[in-house]
Amino acid sequence: MSHMEYKTYLPHKDLRSFVKCYWSLKVPKSNQPQKQKIVPDGCIELAFLFGDGIKRYTNQSDFVIQPKAMVIGQITKPFEIEPMGFVDSFAVRFYPYGFSMIHSVPMEQLVNTETDISILFGKEIAQKLSLDLTNANYTKDRIKIMESFLFARLTNKTNQKRVVKKTWETLQKEKGSQSVLSIWNHDPKKIREMERKFLKHIGISPKQLGKMIRMQTAIELMLCEEEKSLTQIAYESDYYDQSHFIKDFQKFTGESPKQFLQNENFQLSKLFYQKN
């Protein structure tokens, strides 16, 4: 997937508490399409495909065709995609709890899958939104359409969501290394309640999200500060030592850190992991 044109855009200031960014991706058609491995980043995406379609592999040979308009829930393991021709995509990247601000579906139902937006918002709304975005000539017009859609669905933050947000912010601040036990003073009742809320509003447990944030910190360091050794990166990302970091990295991406940096199949994931 060479010649990728990937761009990110800041959302309206009143949406920045739950929308991380918008992004667009254009890739010309290739006679030899290349699979791309996508690794988890803790975010939920609302994505629109205006090009020739994309396959997502469920194993080495079987695949599903991704919906043209979809919500990609939390992913807990890497997956492979392959373009079926020209790629022209536009998406909203939500913070982990962000999509629950505009939809009440339990986020655990969306984990490791793509859901057609007509299932979530109804056929009429989904068709109108998809059509408006398809007919827009420029990304700035698509952003305008999307922001009207988001503002129309923005619900008031409930106390539950504020609690989830507080825990997420603490995990983010601590680079994912702080245990949810210590955030809630080792109170078993509070911890169980928090885990239920995380599954509903984010889709995964605080512990899983913490691991993702810590790995995200490490991958960003690897991509931005290439001169640093794996030992330095492990230390700065709060891993116990280099071997723990490498073991977690292999679980997270399916490859070693060295293979990840050298493998062209991670080209798109590396772009996604660049700091916005």
Backbone as CSV, one residue per row, in Angstrom:
resi,resn,N_x,N_y,N_z,CA_x,CA_y,CA_z,C_x,C_y,C_z
1,MET,0.845,-1.197,0.000,0.000,0.000,0.000,0.885,1.254,0.000
2,SER,1.587,1.458,-1.093,2.463,2.630,-1.169,1.649,3.873,-1.531
3,HIS,2.294,5.017,-1.440,1.682,6.319,-1.772,0.395,6.584,-0.972
4,MET,0.427,6.275,0.292,-0.748,6.556,1.124,-0.811,8.037,1.443
5,GLU,-1.980,8.603,1.279,-2.170,10.009,1.654,-3.093,10.031,2.872
6,TYR,-2.463,10.109,4.034,-3.201,10.048,5.302,-3.099,11.407,6.004
7,LYS,-4.245,11.972,6.377,-4.253,13.283,7.045,-5.202,13.243,8.234
8,THR,-4.836,13.968,9.294,-5.731,14.084,10.454,-6.158,15.537,10.628
9,TYR,-7.328,15.721,11.237,-7.914,17.058,11.400,-8.497,17.184,12.808
10,LEU,-8.306,18.350,13.398,-8.845,18.594,14.745,-10.356,18.809,14.703
11,PRO,-11.087,18.262,15.680,-12.533,18.523,15.724,-12.844,19.904,16.309
12,HIS,-14.094,20.302,16.210,-14.604,21.528,16.826,-14.286,21.495,18.319
13,LYS,-13.969,22.638,18.904,-13.537,22.683,20.313,-14.564,22.065,21.259
14,ASP,-15.854,22.144,20.924,-16.885,21.582,21.801,-17.028,20.074,21.658
15,LEU,-16.276,19.483,20.723,-16.320,18.032,20.547,-15.016,17.368,21.002
16,ARG,-14.021,18.188,21.349,-12.679,17.644,21.617,-12.583,16.794,22.876
17,SER,-13.581,16.861,23.740,-13.517,16.036,24.949,-13.772,14.566,24.634
18,PHE,-14.414,14.269,23.493,-14.673,12.857,23.181,-14.284,12.437,21.769
19,VAL,-14.022,13.398,20.861,-13.526,13.069,19.514,-12.040,13.393,19.464
20,LYS,-11.215,12.400,19.170,-9.768,12.613,19.127,-9.368,13.370,17.864
21,CYS,-9.920,12.929,16.715,-9.611,13.594,15.444,-10.528,13.036,14.351
22,TYR,-10.487,13.687,13.193,-11.039,13.115,11.961,-9.827,12.719,11.132
23,TRP,-9.982,11.732,10.278,-8.872,11.412,9.384,-9.384,11.010,8.007
24,SER,-8.542,11.253,7.021,-8.854,10.841,5.651,-7.682,10.026,5.129
25,LEU,-7.991,9.067,4.266,-6.956,8.207,3.689,-7.275,7.964,2.221
26,LYS,-6.287,8.231,1.376,-6.427,7.928,-0.054,-5.231,7.089,-0.492
27,VAL,-5.540,5.991,-1.181,-4.481,5.118,-1.698,-4.859,4.733,-3.119
28,PRO,-3.978,4.978,-4.098,-4.318,4.614,-5.481,-4.462,3.106,-5.657
29,LYS,-5.200,2.714,-6.670,-5.398,1.292,-6.984,-4.057,0.673,-7.361
30,SER,-3.844,-0.565,-6.909,-2.590,-1.257,-7.222,-2.914,-2.613,-7.852
31,ASN,-2.063,-3.041,-8.792,-2.232,-4.369,-9.389,-1.848,-5.470,-8.412
32,GLN,-1.050,-5.094,-7.403,-0.652,-6.051,-6.368,-1.004,-5.471,-4.997
33,PRO,-2.295,-5.520,-4.630,-2.701,-4.950,-3.347,-1.995,-5.632,-2.181
34,GLN,-1.621,-4.824,-1.220,-0.845,-5.330,-0.086,-1.713,-5.360,1.169
35,LYS,-1.676,-6.479,1.874,-2.391,-6.557,3.152,-1.746,-5.608,4.160
36,GLN,-2.576,-5.037,5.016,-2.079,-4.188,6.092,-2.578,-4.729,7.422
37,LYS,-1.672,-4.805,8.390,-2.027,-5.307,9.711,-2.356,-4.118,10.612
38,ILE,-3.571,-4.112,11.157,-4.006,-3.010,12.035,-3.912,-3.472,13.482
39,VAL,-3.208,-2.688,14.315,-3.044,-3.074,15.721,-3.939,-2.206,16.610
40,PRO,-4.349,-2.714,17.776,-5.260,-1.974,18.647,-4.678,-0.629,19.094
41,ASP,-5.559,0.383,19.222,-5.093,1.671,19.758,-6.042,2.207,20.844
42,GLY,-7.033,1.401,21.242,-7.938,1.818,22.321,-9.063,2.725,21.877
43,CYS,-9.113,3.069,20.584,-10.132,4.003,20.087,-11.236,3.269,19.320
44,ILE,-12.380,3.943,19.180,-13.490,3.438,18.370,-13.604,4.362,17.153
45,GLU,-13.851,3.786,15.986,-13.893,4.572,14.751,-15.274,4.518,14.097
46,LEU,-15.705,5.665,13.575,-16.893,5.736,12.717,-16.338,6.026,11.329
47,ALA,-16.377,5.020,10.441,-15.626,5.114,9.178,-16.523,4.955,7.951
48,PHE,-16.138,5.675,6.886,-16.887,5.663,5.625,-15.920,5.351,4.490
49,LEU,-16.297,4.389,3.652,-15.455,3.971,2.529,-16.108,4.419,1.229
50,PHE,-15.461,5.343,0.527,-16.025,5.872,-0.726,-15.379,5.236,-1.952
51,GLY,-14.376,4.405,-1.724,-13.641,3.804,-2.845,-14.201,2.457,-3.265
52,ASP,-13.278,1.524,-3.577,-13.680,0.228,-4.151,-13.908,-0.878,-3.127
53,GLY,-13.873,-0.576,-1.884,-14.129,-1.595,-0.867,-12.856,-2.147,-0.255
54,ILE,-13.009,-2.723,0.956,-11.870,-3.260,1.702,-12.255,-4.617,2.291
55,LYS,-11.339,-5.569,2.160,-11.540,-6.893,2.774,-10.907,-6.885,4.165
56,ARG,-11.575,-7.542,5.128,-10.932,-7.814,6.419,-10.814,-9.329,6.555
57,TYR,-9.595,-9.797,6.756,-9.360,-11.243,6.837,-9.726,-11.781,8.219
58,THR,-10.460,-12.901,8.223,-10.837,-13.548,9.477,-9.854,-14.670,9.799
59,ASN,-9.120,-15.118,8.791,-7.961,-16.018,8.949,-7.087,-15.809,7.722
60,GLN,-6.156,-16.712,7.457,-5.203,-16.512,6.353,-5.875,-16.356,4.986
61,SER,-7.003,-17.065,4.773,-7.611,-17.043,3.432,-9.041,-16.498,3.392
62,ASP,-9.784,-16.594,4.492,-11.181,-16.139,4.493,-11.274,-14.668,4.881
63,PHE,-12.252,-13.982,4.309,-12.398,-12.554,4.611,-13.864,-12.143,4.557
64,VAL,-14.144,-10.976,5.141,-15.457,-10.337,4.996,-15.223,-8.999,4.302
65,ILE,-16.217,-8.524,3.562,-16.123,-7.185,2.962,-16.652,-6.195,3.992
66,GLN,-15.841,-5.186,4.303,-16.286,-4.212,5.309,-17.460,-3.379,4.782
67,PRO,-18.426,-3.046,5.659,-19.525,-2.173,5.228,-18.978,-0.821,4.759
68,LYS,-19.713,-0.175,3.862,-19.284,1.135,3.335,-19.355,2.230,4.409
69,ALA,-20.239,2.037,5.389,-20.361,2.976,6.508,-20.479,2.140,7.775
70,MET,-19.521,2.288,8.686,-19.455,1.341,9.807,-18.858,1.965,11.065
71,VAL,-19.146,1.305,12.180,-18.461,1.615,13.439,-17.539,0.438,13.724
72,ILE,-16.257,0.738,13.875,-15.281,-0.299,14.238,-15.079,-0.175,15.747
73,GLY,-15.531,-1.202,16.476,-15.445,-1.162,17.940,-14.022,-1.349,18.422
74,GLN,-13.864,-1.458,19.737,-12.544,-1.722,20.299,-11.980,-2.987,19.670
75,ILE,-10.717,-2.952,19.294,-10.099,-4.194,18.837,-9.090,-4.641,19.888
76,THR,-9.097,-5.932,20.178,-8.229,-6.457,21.232,-7.106,-7.309,20.657
77,LYS,-7.122,-7.494,19.325,-6.059,-8.269,18.674,-5.858,-7.704,17.274
78,PRO,-4.664,-7.840,16.706,-4.429,-7.278,15.369,-5.278,-7.984,14.307
79,PHE,-5.658,-7.247,13.260,-6.359,-7.875,12.142,-5.798,-7.329,10.831
80,GLU,-6.032,-8.083,9.738,-5.478,-7.703,8.437,-6.578,-7.232,7.494
81,ILE,-6.276,-6.165,6.761,-7.194,-5.671,5.734,-6.463,-5.607,4.391
82,GLU,-7.249,-5.584,3.310,-6.646,-5.494,1.971,-7.588,-4.716,1.065
83,PRO,-7.077,-3.667,0.390,-7.937,-2.883,-0.497,-8.330,-3.680,-1.735
84,MET,-9.554,-3.431,-2.226,-10.030,-4.108,-3.442,-9.889,-3.191,-4.658
85,GLY,-9.143,-2.123,-4.513,-8.963,-1.136,-5.581,-8.570,0.184,-4.962
86,PHE,-9.133,1.260,-5.470,-8.857,2.604,-4.968,-9.434,2.782,-3.558
87,VAL,-8.645,3.353,-2.656,-9.103,3.605,-1.286,-9.360,5.094,-1.107
88,ASP,-10.555,5.420,-0.646,-10.899,6.803,-0.303,-11.772,6.718,0.948
89,SER,-11.163,6.991,2.106,-11.868,6.812,3.384,-11.883,8.106,4.185
90,PHE,-12.931,8.234,5.000,-13.037,9.341,5.944,-13.564,8.755,7.251
91,ALA,-13.013,9.177,8.383,-13.444,8.577,9.649,-13.353,9.563,10.809
92,VAL,-14.122,9.240,11.834,-14.041,9.939,13.119,-13.357,8.978,14.080
93,ARG,-12.301,9.428,14.727,-11.639,8.600,15.750,-12.080,9.117,17.125
94,PHE,-12.826,8.285,17.833,-13.314,8.652,19.160,-12.332,8.205,20.226
95,TYR,-12.231,8.978,21.308,-11.528,8.497,22.487,-12.243,7.233,22.980
96,PRO,-11.587,6.428,23.838,-12.191,5.143,24.218,-13.657,5.206,24.655
97,TYR,-14.020,6.231,25.428,-15.411,6.336,25.912,-16.267,7.186,24.970
98,GLY,-15.674,7.728,23.897,-16.306,8.784,23.090,-17.572,8.396,22.363
99,PHE,-17.599,7.181,21.765,-18.776,6.817,20.981,-20.009,6.675,21.877
100,SER,-19.787,6.343,23.156,-20.922,6.204,24.078,-21.570,7.560,24.381
101,MET,-20.920,8.642,23.973,-21.508,9.981,24.154,-22.603,10.244,23.121
102,ILE,-22.577,9.485,22.013,-23.608,9.713,20.973,-24.490,8.485,20.732
103,HIS,-24.165,7.365,21.406,-24.995,6.165,21.212,-25.031,5.330,22.488
104,SER,-26.193,4.753,22.784,-26.365,4.019,24.044,-26.122,2.515,23.924
105,VAL,-25.741,2.025,22.722,-25.470,0.589,22.585,-24.343,0.200,23.552
106,PRO,-24.461,-0.942,24.258,-23.337,-1.367,25.105,-22.096,-1.601,24.233
107,MET,-21.019,-0.905,24.552,-19.827,-0.937,23.685,-19.210,-2.327,23.583
108,GLU,-19.469,-3.186,24.577,-18.905,-4.546,24.507,-19.485,-5.327,23.322
109,GLN,-20.664,-4.908,22.838,-21.277,-5.576,21.674,-20.543,-5.257,20.373
110,LEU,-19.752,-4.192,20.388,-19.062,-3.755,19.161,-17.616,-4.247,19.075
111,VAL,-17.140,-4.928,20.122,-15.726,-5.315,20.204,-15.341,-6.278,19.070
112,ASN,-14.175,-6.004,18.466,-13.590,-6.859,17.413,-14.511,-7.097,16.221
113,THR,-15.312,-6.089,15.893,-16.176,-6.242,14.721,-16.477,-4.872,14.125
114,GLU,-16.967,-4.893,12.856,-17.445,-3.655,12.252,-18.960,-3.777,12.114
115,THR,-19.675,-2.737,12.527,-21.136,-2.753,12.525,-21.642,-1.699,11.548
116,ASP,-22.483,-2.098,10.616,-23.067,-1.160,9.657,-23.837,-0.085,10.422
117,ILE,-23.653,1.186,10.035,-24.278,2.256,10.828,-25.810,2.239,10.736
118,SER,-26.355,1.573,9.709,-27.820,1.494,9.621,-28.395,0.676,10.783
119,ILE,-27.620,-0.261,11.307,-28.047,-1.064,12.466,-28.091,-0.183,13.719
120,LEU,-27.157,0.761,13.798,-27.043,1.593,14.995,-27.909,2.856,14.944
121,PHE,-28.047,3.443,13.769,-28.759,4.728,13.671,-30.061,4.654,12.875
122,GLY,-30.350,3.477,12.284,-31.543,3.342,11.450,-31.201,3.616,9.990
123,LYS,-31.957,2.976,9.110,-31.660,3.012,7.672,-31.716,4.428,7.095
124,GLU,-32.764,5.182,7.466,-32.971,6.511,6.867,-31.834,7.474,7.211
125,ILE,-31.491,7.547,8.501,-30.407,8.444,8.952,-29.075,8.006,8.335
126,ALA,-28.829,6.696,8.341,-27.566,6.158,7.804,-27.414,6.481,6.317
127,GLN,-28.487,6.292,5.553,-28.425,6.557,4.101,-28.181,8.037,3.823
128,LYS,-28.879,8.905,4.562,-28.721,10.353,4.342,-27.295,10.796,4.658
129,LEU,-26.773,10.324,5.803,-25.412,10.697,6.196,-24.401,10.194,5.165
130,SER,-24.529,8.947,4.761,-23.590,8.368,3.780,-23.652,9.116,2.448
131,LEU,-24.856,9.428,2.014,-25.041,10.133,0.742,-24.450,11.543,0.804
132,ASP,-24.746,12.264,1.893,-24.209,13.627,2.059,-22.681,13.618,2.046
133,LEU,-22.083,12.642,2.740,-20.617,12.562,2.790,-20.037,12.168,1.433
134,THR,-20.713,11.262,0.734,-20.252,10.832,-0.598,-20.277,12.003,-1.584
135,ASN,-21.328,12.815,-1.499,-21.491,13.938,-2.439,-20.607,15.142,-2.112
136,ALA,-20.044,15.173,-0.912,-19.178,16.303,-0.526,-17.882,16.248,-1.338
137,ASN,-17.451,17.392,-1.827,-16.259,17.428,-2.692,-14.948,17.481,-1.936
138,TYR,-14.972,18.043,-0.729,-13.725,18.243,0.027,-13.863,17.701,1.445
139,THR,-12.708,17.378,2.046,-12.719,16.860,3.423,-13.335,17.877,4.382
140,LYS,-13.073,19.168,4.178,-13.634,20.186,5.085,-15.167,20.154,5.061
141,ASP,-15.739,19.826,3.890,-17.202,19.707,3.789,-17.690,18.456,4.520
142,ARG,-16.903,17.391,4.419,-17.265,16.154,5.132,-17.222,16.372,6.652
143,ILE,-16.237,17.125,7.088,-16.128,17.422,8.530,-17.347,18.222,8.998
144,LYS,-17.758,19.200,8.209,-18.924,20.024,8.539,-20.189,19.161,8.678
145,ILE,-20.385,18.260,7.721,-21.541,17.351,7.738,-21.476,16.448,8.975
146,MET,-20.295,15.918,9.235,-20.119,15.012,10.370,-20.351,15.735,11.693
147,GLU,-19.881,16.961,11.792,-20.054,17.693,13.056,-21.514,18.035,13.314
148,SER,-22.260,18.322,12.270,-23.711,18.543,12.432,-24.364,17.270,12.968
149,PHE,-23.943,16.136,12.429,-24.463,14.835,12.860,-24.125,14.583,14.332
150,LEU,-22.871,14.837,14.716,-22.430,14.584,16.098,-23.136,15.508,17.095
151,PHE,-23.227,16.795,16.747,-23.894,17.739,17.658,-25.366,17.377,17.862
152,ALA,-26.001,16.876,16.805,-27.418,16.508,16.905,-27.622,15.306,17.832
153,ARG,-26.581,14.480,17.986,-26.713,13.272,18.809,-26.016,13.361,20.158
154,LEU,-25.387,14.457,20.418,-24.615,14.597,21.661,-25.539,14.594,22.872
155,THR,-25.327,13.645,23.743,-26.141,13.579,24.967,-25.367,14.187,26.121
156,ASN,-26.079,14.575,27.153,-25.399,15.090,28.343,-24.574,13.987,28.986
157,LYS,-23.411,14.373,29.497,-22.583,13.389,30.176,-23.261,12.980,31.481
158,THR,-23.536,11.715,31.632,-24.122,11.259,32.890,-23.000,11.081,33.903
159,ASN,-23.367,10.889,35.131,-22.371,10.674,36.181,-21.530,9.435,35.865
160,GLN,-22.182,8.383,35.346,-21.457,7.152,35.001,-20.338,7.452,34.015
161,LYS,-20.676,8.231,32.980,-19.672,8.511,31.950,-18.539,9.367,32.507
162,ARG,-18.882,10.259,33.432,-17.831,11.084,34.048,-16.861,10.196,34.830
163,VAL,-17.407,9.186,35.509,-16.568,8.267,36.293,-15.657,7.474,35.372
164,VAL,-16.214,6.981,34.264,-15.413,6.248,33.276,-14.316,7.153,32.725
165,LYS,-14.701,8.395,32.432,-13.742,9.363,31.875,-12.615,9.634,32.876
166,LYS,-12.976,9.763,34.146,-11.968,10.031,35.180,-10.949,8.888,35.238
167,THR,-11.453,7.644,35.210,-10.558,6.488,35.268,-9.679,6.427,34.024
168,TRP,-10.293,6.684,32.850,-9.518,6.681,31.607,-8.434,7.750,31.647
169,GLU,-8.779,8.945,32.112,-7.798,10.043,32.163,-6.637,9.696,33.090
170,THR,-6.957,9.018,34.214,-5.899,8.598,35.140,-4.988,7.579,34.467
171,LEU,-5.590,6.615,33.771,-4.791,5.614,33.047,-3.902,6.290,31.998
172,GLN,-4.480,7.262,31.280,-3.751,7.990,30.235,-2.568,8.742,30.845
173,LYS,-2.824,9.419,31.946,-1.796,10.218,32.622,-0.651,9.331,33.107
174,GLU,-1.014,8.140,33.571,-0.013,7.209,34.097,0.537,6.297,32.998
175,LYS,0.235,6.615,31.734,0.661,5.809,30.571,0.152,4.372,30.671
176,GLY,-0.994,4.189,31.311,-1.607,2.868,31.382,-1.021,1.968,32.439
177,SER,-0.032,2.471,33.220,0.646,1.577,34.157,-0.061,1.465,35.505
178,GLN,-0.903,2.430,35.834,-1.554,2.380,37.147,-2.687,1.359,37.149
179,SER,-2.717,0.562,38.197,-3.751,-0.451,38.321,-5.080,0.179,38.679
180,VAL,-6.158,-0.371,38.103,-7.498,0.118,38.442,-7.780,-0.117,39.927
181,LEU,-7.076,-1.080,40.513,-7.228,-1.342,41.954,-6.802,-0.122,42.759
182,SER,-5.662,0.464,42.360,-5.160,1.608,43.129,-5.971,2.871,42.855
183,ILE,-6.523,2.998,41.615,-7.353,4.169,41.313,-8.566,4.197,42.248
184,TRP,-9.111,3.021,42.527,-10.322,2.932,43.367,-10.030,2.370,44.759
185,ASN,-8.798,2.649,45.222,-8.408,2.320,46.595,-8.682,0.871,46.987
186,HIS,-8.521,-0.027,46.042,-8.653,-1.471,46.291,-10.019,-1.867,46.849
187,ASP,-11.038,-1.074,46.564,-12.395,-1.393,47.021,-13.038,-2.352,46.011
188,PRO,-13.232,-3.644,46.357,-13.733,-4.638,45.385,-15.074,-4.240,44.764
189,LYS,-15.963,-3.647,45.575,-17.283,-3.264,45.063,-17.145,-2.186,43.985
190,LYS,-16.331,-1.170,44.273,-16.113,-0.084,43.305,-15.444,-0.609,42.038
191,ILE,-14.508,-1.538,42.221,-13.773,-2.073,41.064,-14.711,-2.853,40.148
192,ARG,-15.581,-3.708,40.717,-16.541,-4.481,39.911,-17.507,-3.556,39.172
193,GLU,-17.954,-2.505,39.885,-18.875,-1.535,39.281,-18.195,-0.800,38.117
194,MET,-16.932,-0.436,38.350,-16.171,0.269,37.315,-15.969,-0.619,36.088
195,GLU,-15.680,-1.896,36.324,-15.466,-2.810,35.201,-16.740,-2.964,34.363
196,ARG,-17.895,-3.019,35.021,-19.178,-3.099,34.301,-19.388,-1.846,33.452
197,LYS,-19.074,-0.684,34.047,-19.252,0.585,33.322,-18.294,0.679,32.136
198,PHE,-17.072,0.190,32.320,-16.105,0.213,31.221,-16.601,-0.640,30.057
199,LEU,-17.129,-1.831,30.358,-17.629,-2.703,29.293,-18.777,-2.035,28.549
200,LYS,-19.614,-1.308,29.284,-20.764,-0.652,28.659,-20.344,0.572,27.835
201,HIS,-19.486,1.422,28.391,-19.168,2.701,27.747,-17.920,2.676,26.868
202,ILE,-17.036,1.687,27.095,-15.789,1.623,26.325,-15.678,0.309,25.554
203,GLY,-16.155,-0.791,26.146,-16.160,-2.070,25.439,-15.168,-3.079,25.984
204,ILE,-14.150,-2.584,26.699,-13.138,-3.474,27.288,-12.919,-3.075,28.738
205,SER,-12.188,-3.902,29.479,-11.973,-3.637,30.904,-10.918,-2.545,31.106
206,PRO,-10.902,-1.913,32.300,-9.855,-0.917,32.574,-8.454,-1.508,32.435
207,LYS,-8.301,-2.770,32.839,-6.988,-3.415,32.758,-6.538,-3.549,31.297
208,GLN,-7.474,-3.987,30.420,-7.144,-4.114,28.985,-6.792,-2.753,28.388
209,LEU,-7.597,-1.740,28.745,-7.341,-0.404,28.210,-6.001,0.120,28.706
210,GLY,-5.704,-0.137,29.977,-4.413,0.286,30.535,-3.247,-0.320,29.767
211,LYS,-3.369,-1.601,29.425,-2.308,-2.278,28.653,-2.155,-1.648,27.275
212,MET,-3.307,-1.305,26.654,-3.274,-0.679,25.325,-2.582,0.683,25.374
213,ILE,-2.918,1.471,26.396,-2.338,2.825,26.506,-0.827,2.729,26.723
214,ARG,-0.411,1.756,27.552,1.021,1.599,27.809,1.749,1.191,26.525
215,MET,1.129,0.278,25.762,1.741,-0.146,24.494,1.744,1.001,23.486
216,GLN,0.674,1.802,23.482,0.593,2.956,22.591,1.747,3.926,22.871
217,THR,2.009,4.162,24.142,3.135,5.022,24.546,4.441,4.475,23.974
218,ALA,4.627,3.161,24.093,5.858,2.526,23.620,5.991,2.630,22.097
219,ILE,4.897,2.356,21.368,4.956,2.403,19.892,5.226,3.832,19.416
220,GLU,4.581,4.815,20.065,4.829,6.214,19.692,6.301,6.576,19.902
221,LEU,6.893,6.110,21.004,8.324,6.361,21.265,9.190,5.690,20.198
222,MET,8.838,4.453,19.836,9.606,3.730,18.811,9.586,4.467,17.475
223,LEU,8.430,5.031,17.135,8.285,5.688,15.833,8.884,7.094,15.823
224,CYS,8.819,7.776,16.973,9.266,9.180,17.019,10.727,9.329,17.441
225,GLU,11.207,8.385,18.218,12.575,8.515,18.757,13.348,7.241,18.446
226,GLU,13.654,7.088,17.165,14.238,5.837,16.669,15.612,5.520,17.258
227,GLU,16.286,6.563,17.779,17.634,6.317,18.306,17.594,5.633,19.671
228,LYS,16.432,5.591,20.297,16.326,4.988,21.632,16.366,3.465,21.553
229,SER,17.007,2.858,22.542,17.065,1.390,22.594,15.744,0.850,23.128
230,LEU,15.501,-0.446,22.914,14.280,-1.077,23.416,14.232,-1.025,24.949
231,THR,15.406,-1.094,25.572,15.470,-1.010,27.043,14.983,0.369,27.500
232,GLN,15.445,1.433,26.827,14.995,2.796,27.172,13.487,2.953,26.967
233,ILE,13.010,2.431,25.836,11.583,2.538,25.515,10.753,1.778,26.552
234,ALA,11.206,0.578,26.907,10.504,-0.222,27.924,10.441,0.547,29.244
235,TYR,11.570,1.135,29.628,11.647,1.882,30.891,10.717,3.104,30.858
236,GLU,10.773,3.878,29.767,9.959,5.105,29.667,8.468,4.808,29.531
237,SER,8.126,3.584,29.106,6.709,3.197,28.975,6.226,2.429,30.209
238,ASP,7.084,2.411,31.250,6.728,1.783,32.535,6.587,0.266,32.478
239,TYR,7.369,-0.382,31.608,7.439,-1.839,31.657,8.502,-2.233,32.691
240,TYR,8.318,-3.409,33.265,9.235,-3.877,34.307,10.650,-4.026,33.758
241,ASP,10.748,-4.601,32.552,12.049,-4.705,31.882,11.812,-4.949,30.380
242,GLN,12.907,-5.044,29.637,12.806,-5.192,28.172,12.093,-6.483,27.771
243,SER,12.336,-7.580,28.492,11.726,-8.860,28.100,10.201,-8.822,28.279
244,HIS,9.720,-8.147,29.349,8.271,-7.989,29.536,7.676,-7.170,28.388
245,PHE,8.396,-6.122,28.001,7.937,-5.256,26.911,7.825,-6.059,25.608
246,ILE,8.864,-6.825,25.271,8.874,-7.588,24.014,7.762,-8.642,24.014
247,LYS,7.568,-9.293,25.158,6.513,-10.317,25.282,5.134,-9.690,25.046
248,ASP,4.870,-8.541,25.682,3.599,-7.830,25.505,3.440,-7.354,24.064
249,PHE,4.541,-6.873,23.482,4.512,-6.342,22.114,4.097,-7.443,21.132
250,GLN,4.653,-8.641,21.317,4.325,-9.757,20.425,2.858,-10.163,20.561
251,LYS,2.339,-10.121,21.787,0.914,-10.421,22.007,0.051,-9.390,21.298
252,PHE,0.491,-8.152,21.346,-0.283,-7.006,20.872,-0.288,-6.891,19.353
253,THR,0.846,-7.171,18.714,0.985,-6.967,17.262,1.177,-8.267,16.482
254,GLY,1.574,-9.337,17.171,1.879,-10.588,16.479,3.308,-10.649,15.958
255,GLU,4.090,-9.582,16.212,5.476,-9.512,15.723,6.387,-8.964,16.820
256,SER,7.695,-9.068,16.601,8.656,-8.444,17.516,8.756,-6.959,17.174
257,PRO,9.273,-6.113,18.085,9.429,-4.680,17.761,10.232,-4.442,16.479
258,LYS,11.293,-5.229,16.278,12.137,-5.064,15.083,11.340,-5.390,13.817
259,GLN,10.584,-6.504,13.853,9.769,-6.896,12.684,8.702,-5.842,12.390
260,PHE,8.126,-5.292,13.460,7.097,-4.260,13.309,7.658,-3.050,12.565
261,LEU,8.847,-2.616,12.948,9.453,-1.427,12.325,9.841,-1.680,10.867
262,GLN,10.199,-2.924,10.556,10.696,-3.223,9.208,9.608,-3.697,8.244
263,ASN,8.496,-4.187,8.782,7.471,-4.833,7.965,6.553,-3.807,7.302
264,GLU,6.476,-3.841,5.967,5.624,-2.901,5.219,4.133,-3.108,5.488
265,ASN,3.776,-4.294,5.982,2.375,-4.578,6.276,1.849,-3.775,7.479
266,PHE,2.756,-3.116,8.182,2.345,-2.270,9.309,2.356,-0.779,8.942
267,GLN,2.527,-0.500,7.649,2.655,0.895,7.196,1.471,1.762,7.652
268,LEU,0.264,1.233,7.493,-0.930,1.993,7.853,-1.044,2.150,9.364
269,SER,-0.768,1.088,10.111,-0.801,1.170,11.576,0.180,2.214,12.095
270,LYS,1.359,2.291,11.457,2.355,3.281,11.878,1.817,4.686,11.659
271,LEU,1.122,4.905,10.542,0.515,6.221,10.289,-0.540,6.532,11.349
272,PHE,-1.376,5.550,11.685,-2.415,5.743,12.703,-1.826,6.078,14.063
273,TYR,-0.638,5.531,14.329,-0.017,5.728,15.646,0.794,7.017,15.760
274,GLN,0.944,7.728,14.650,1.626,9.022,14.736,0.790,9.956,15.603
275,LYS,1.454,10.774,16.383,0.718,11.696,17.251,-0.032,12.712,16.408
276,ASN,-1.339,12.916,16.756,-2.149,13.879,15.996,-1.812,15.301,16.412
